[in-house]
């Protein structure tokens, strides 16, 4: 078994080269690299890469954590941020709460109403009930709008993440605060 790279508070970096295309029987190639820049196209793909390096397995996809540490049964939720190397002036807030509270589906309207009414304590309770309480760790990847050859990921304990979420929108965390939780960086091969 290879060494798992899954210590909280470490920013892991891997240099990856992608050769992604599809080819039909006549030799026509379809470039699939653009799928890496699309969140819908790349979510599971990057989640699988992170799971492989961190020694995690698939979770419940929507009903619980995205990934699981089988030995301990601890859950890891996977989220993405725009890498500051590629996007230094944009994407300063990272979605870290349950997607149901920022997407246009279950819970979003109730959550948005709480924010509009400045009822941040209730918004935090809802975020906790719908998501934070279901995960032990969060695994953040630099794959939002991915465009570099460096795959980076950071694992943070749920309780440490909740301490740095935006008080006025507890399903978001400042990117700088998130990355500042890394005490060191390890380059993997």
Buried (B, 14 or more C-beta within 10 A) or exposed (E): EEEEBBEBEBBBBBEEEEEEEEEEEEEEEEEBEEBBEEEEEBBEBBBEBBBBBBBBEEBEEEEEBBBBBEEEEBBBBBBBBBBBEBBEEEBBBBBBBBBBBBEEEEBBEBBBEBBEEEEBEBBBBBBBEBBBEBBBBBBBBBBBBBBEEBBBBBBBBBEEBBEBBBEEBBBBBBBEBBBEBBEEEEEEE
